[in-house]
Amino acid sequence: MCLAIPARITALHDGAMATVNAGGVTRDVSVALLEAVAVGDYVLLHVGYALHLISEEEARETLRMMAQTGLLQDELAEMAGTSGGQGA
């Protein structure tokens, strides 16, 4: 489905890259579209890019709503590359 999903930055790397964690799934993503990020920040991810900084509260609420509607599991599976997927 390819929705933007909240994730927490766990490490920063050269070349405007960061490692993020979303629901236990870790992935390296580009943070080039953001002016400044730090380890511990929450971002919205979409197709390998951090698009927007968000608060921890907003991240938790968004993840809660995605889980309630059944979207979270599919998005995390797609992020992990384990989706039987219907594509983006």
C-alpha positions in Angstrom: 0.0 0.0 0.0 3.0 2.3 0.6 1.7 4.7 3.2 4.1 7.0 5.1 4.9 5.3 8.4 6.4 6.8 11.6 9.9 5.6 12.6 12.5 6.6 15.1 16.1 7.5 14.0 18.6 5.1 15.7 21.8 6.2 14.0 23.0 8.8 11.5 25.5 8.0 8.7 27.5 9.9 6.1 25.7 10.9 2.9 22.5 12.1 4.5 21.5 8.5 5.5 20.1 7.2 8.8 19.1 3.9 10.3 15.5 4.0 11.5 13.3 1.6 13.6 9.6 1.2 12.9 7.8 -1.4 14.9 11.0 -3.5 15.3 11.9 -3.3 11.6 15.2 -1.5 11.0 16.2 0.0 7.7 18.6 2.6 6.3 16.8 5.5 4.7 17.7 8.9 3.2 17.3 12.0 5.4 18.4 14.3 2.6 14.9 16.0 2.4 15.1 17.2 6.0 17.2 20.1 7.3 18.3 18.7 10.6 17.7 15.4 12.3 19.1 13.7 15.4 19.2 10.2 16.9 15.9 9.8 18.7 13.9 12.0 16.4 10.7 10.6 14.8 10.1 10.9 11.1 7.5 9.9 8.6 9.0 7.5 6.0 7.8 6.9 2.5 9.7 4.7 -0.1 13.0 5.0 1.7 12.9 8.7 2.4 12.3 10.5 5.7 9.8 13.2 4.6 8.9 15.1 7.8 9.9 15.3 11.5 7.1 14.5 13.9 6.7 14.4 17.6 6.9 11.1 19.6 3.3 11.6 20.6 2.2 12.0 17.0 4.3 8.9 16.0 2.7 6.8 18.7 -0.9 8.0 17.9 -0.4 7.4 14.1 1.0 3.9 14.8 -1.9 3.1 17.1 -4.4 4.2 14.5 -2.6 2.2 11.8 -2.7 -0.9 14.0 -6.4 -0.4 14.8 -7.2 -0.3 11.1 -5.0 -3.2 10.2 -2.6 -1.2 8.1 0.4 -1.4 10.4 1.2 -5.0 9.9 1.1 -4.8 6.1 3.3 -1.6 6.1 5.9 -3.2 8.4 6.0 -6.3 6.3 6.5 -4.3 3.2 9.2 -2.2 4.9 10.9 -5.5 5.9 10.6 -6.8 2.4 8.4 -9.7 3.5 5.1 -8.6 1.9 3.2 -10.8 -0.5 2.4 -7.2 -1.6 0.0 -5.6 -3.8 2.6 -3.0 -4.9 2.9 0.6 -4.4 
